[in-house]
Amino acid sequence: MSPTIHRQKAYRFYFNSNEEVRMHVHVSSEQGKAKFWLEPIIALSDYQGYRAHELNEIEQLVKENEEKFINEWRRHFSK
């Protein structure tokens, strides 16, 4: 299960259930997909298809929504 936790611009932010325990968020769009760590700091983990300016834009969106993503992570994975 991959619940969508946020949509902004062309991007869908989501978690993959039953994945590694380190807090992170996935993002996808028609252009590609990426994974960002949320701890200990926001950092790009992996990506495919995005250009540098798109990754910068996505990272900024992750930073703007960091608190929401962390709260959603805790809610989702505490089940």
C-alpha positions as a printed Julia matrix, in Angstrom:
79×3 Matrix{Float64}:
  0.0    0.0     0.0
  1.31   3.47   -0.91
 -0.91   6.12    0.66
 -0.79   9.56   -0.92
 -0.08  12.09    1.8
  0.2   15.25   -0.27
 -0.2   16.6    -3.81
  1.37  19.82   -4.95
  1.97  21.07   -8.47
  2.57  17.95  -10.59
  3.94  15.94   -7.65
  2.43  13.13   -5.59
  4.07  12.55   -2.2
  3.59   9.14   -0.59
  4.96   6.38    1.62
  5.59   2.75    0.75
  4.29   0.51    3.49
  6.6   -2.2     4.82
  9.76  -0.42    3.77
 12.82   0.63    5.75
 12.3    2.24    9.13
 14.26   5.46    8.53
 11.76   8.27    7.99
 11.48   9.27    4.33
  9.0   10.31    1.64
  8.65   9.32   -1.99
  7.57  11.68   -4.75
  6.53  10.97   -8.3
  5.23  12.73  -11.39
  5.23  12.12  -15.11
  8.86  13.3   -15.22
 10.24  10.83  -12.69
 10.42   9.72   -9.09
 12.57  10.44   -6.07
 13.04   9.59   -2.42
 13.98  12.08    0.3
 15.15  11.29    3.82
 13.32  13.27    6.49
 15.83  12.47    9.23
 18.29  13.39   10.55
 18.05  16.14    7.9
 16.15  16.43    4.64
 18.36  14.89    1.97
 17.92  13.32   -1.44
 18.27   9.54   -1.24
 17.59   8.43   -4.79
 15.97   9.68   -7.99
 15.15   8.78  -11.55
 14.19  11.05  -14.43
 14.28  14.44  -12.73
 16.61  17.27  -13.72
 18.55  19.3   -11.15
 16.08  22.2   -11.11
 13.18  19.78  -10.55
 15.01  18.11   -7.67
 15.65  21.54   -6.14
 11.96  22.4    -6.47
 10.9   19.09   -4.91
 13.38  19.45   -2.06
 11.93  22.88   -1.31
  8.42  21.39   -1.24
  9.6   18.67    1.14
 11.12  21.32    3.41
  7.92  23.38    3.34
  5.86  20.31    4.27
  8.36  18.62    6.6
  6.19  18.81    9.71
  3.16  17.44    7.85
  5.17  14.57    6.38
  6.67  13.63    9.76
  3.24  13.69   11.41
  1.76  11.59    8.6
  4.67   9.13    8.88
  4.11   8.69   12.6
  0.37   8.3    12.13
  0.72   5.79    9.28
  3.45   3.64   10.79
  2.02   3.55   14.31
 -0.84   1.34   13.11
